Amino acid sequence: MRFPTLTELPSPPAGKTGWPWTEESRPLLNTMSDGSPWPRITVVTPSFNQGQLIEETIRSVLLQGYPNLEYFVLDGGSTDNSIEIIQKYAPWLSYWASEPDSGQSDAINRGLKMGSGLFATWINSDDMLCKDAIVNHASQIGFDPNVVYVGICVRTDVDRKILFSRRGRVHSLEDLVRIRTVWRSGGHIVQPEVLFPLKLALEVGGLNVDNHFTMDYELWGKFFLAGARFQYTEIPFGMFRRYAEQKTHDGMRTTQALIDNASRLVTLANCFSDETKKEILTDLKAYQDEYQKAYRKRAGLFRNSRSRLQKSAKGVIKLIEKAIC
């Protein structure tokens, strides 16, 4: 698919400026220096009722300036204005559909299976690619089919205000399953910053459609089990948007899914001694117990605080009613 330019895409809504509304990535030449085509990259966006945010996502992919990009948008049958927005950009999409599915992982798997790229990633409909992300990666890093590339993730709020940038520090399967000391201590990998070999993703079975909270974590584990090497590029690649309605804000279920996935990976790994496996599993169980205890304590404090507020509000209402009478 030839990448569109800013002037070819629909005009941005009033008041929308900056990337990816009034700015575009630096375009690459149509071929590499030796005259061969750039490796194809497959991008998938799963979505459901994200009409408020999906247009930014779509534009951030289409305006990458990369000459060999295929882009699939798979909507789960939205009832808001998502379809109207997707149709605006249909001429530049490789494929799109809006129909019921079995969730985010199912939609991503469908897109990956349709893909023909050497590398792939998915960008959720509330996230974005950074400006120049693919161009900088292609021109500075290249594409080794045996490597999973991890860039820098830019965190933003719902209004695209940049909060901070970060990079992970997971280099091995052991790093991945060390939830307490690595993953939950600032070392985690954020999905939009990852570019992975499409063939590898399909060979390991793609995403687990029954995993709705930590499907990316589980996939990284499959990559490590398959012998993949992870390389950190230091290139700003993905933009992860933080807002209250995200699934990841469900701390209890996300943590439980992490512990379950990590425990399963430990038992499957042949790179750990029995002693190391036992030590990691013991620490995972201890972390789970500590998290649940802290979670219940926070929930109790919240309930008590809410009860006090409700009682206070009732008291104020009674005073107002007495004054009126």
Buried (B, 14 or more C-beta within 10 A) or exposed (E): BEBBEBEEBEEBEEEBEEBBBEEBBEBBEEEBEEEEEBBBBBBBBBBBBBBBBBBBBBBBBBBBBBBBBBBBBBBBEBEEBBBEBBEEBEEBBBBBBBEEBEBBBBBBBBBBEBBEBBBBBBBBBBBBBBBBBBBBBBBEBEBEEEBBBBBBBBBBEBEBEEEEEBBBBBBEBBBBBBBBEBBBEEBBBBBBBBBBBBEBBBEBEBBBBEBBBBBBBBBBBBBBBEEBEBBBBEBBBBBBBEEEEBEEEEEEEBBBBBBBBBBEBBEEBEEBEEEEBEEBBEBBEEBBEEBBEEEEEEEEEEEEEEEEEEEEEEEEEEEEEEEEE
